[in-house]
Amino acid sequence: MRTERKKLSLERFGYDIAAGGEDGGPDGDRQRLLRAVGQVAEGELTPRQKQCVRLCYVQGKSEREIAEILGVAPSTVCRHLEKALRRIRRVIGYYYPV
């Protein structure tokens, strides 16, 4: 069974930053925002939320696969991912209002 790798894109947080440009342009903005997302994830998420985000968006696992790995229900994984993305979106919104 092949699973499509999920991407943790900025669009999930309500940001539509075009690619291309100079350091101060869209690429520079995109890189700063991606760094901020990483910092928020490290400092603001619970260990379980970090684990779910890493398995889903870095390793490309499905919610069902993550649930099997962690020994929890798929609905629990879904809830952890939703809360993690909501928390990241909220904190990033302080620095980069949409």
N, C-alpha and C positions, 0 to 999 in steps of 0.2 A: 504494500500500500504506500503510495507516494503522497506526501502532504506538501502542499504549497507553502513556501516560507512566507510568513507574515512580515510586514514591514511596519515599524513604528514610525510612521511618517508624521511630519508636522501638521498635516491636514487633520489628523486625529485630535489635535488640540485647537483647531480653529484658525490655524495660520496658513496663509497662502502666499509663500515667499517664492518669487520666480527665481530660476537658476540663471547664472551668468552674471557678469559684471566684475567690478574691482573689489578691493578689500572692504571699502565702505559701502559697497553696493549690496545687491541681494545675496550673493555668495557669502560675504562677510556677515551679514545679518543671520543667514541660515546657520553658519558655523557657530556664531555666538549663541543662538537659540538652542542648537543641539548640545553644546557644552552645558548650558543652563539646565536642560532636561536631564542630562547625566548627573549633574550635581544635585538636583532636586531628588532624583531617584535614590541616590546614595543617602541623602540626609533626611528625607521625608517619608520614605516607605518603610513598612514593617518588614522584618526578615522574610516572612512568607510572601508578601506582595512582591518583593525583589526577586524571590525565587521564581514565582509564577511569570513575572515579566521577562526574566532572563530565559526561562524555558520556552516561552511562547515566541518572543520577538527576536531573540538571539539564536536559539537553537531550532526554531521553527516547529515546535511541537504543537499538537492540537490540544484543546482543553481536555479531551478524553485521555490522551496520552499523559498529560501532566497529572491528571487525577490519579491515574494508575501509579505513576512514579511516586507521588506524594501520599498515596493511600487515603485520598479524600474523594468526595463526590464531584462530578464535573460541575455541578451548580456552585460548589464552593470555589472552585478555580475561577469560574466566570465572575463570581462576586469579588474575589481578590483582584482580578484584572480590572474590573469596572472601577473599584475603589482606588486602585493605583493610578489609573488614567485620570480619574476625576481629581485626585490630589495633585498630580503633576500639572494638570491643566490650570487648577486654581492658583498654585504657587507661581507658575510661569506667567500667569495673567497679571500678577503684581508688577513684574518687570517688563513685560511686553504686552500691554493692553491691546486687545483686538479692536 
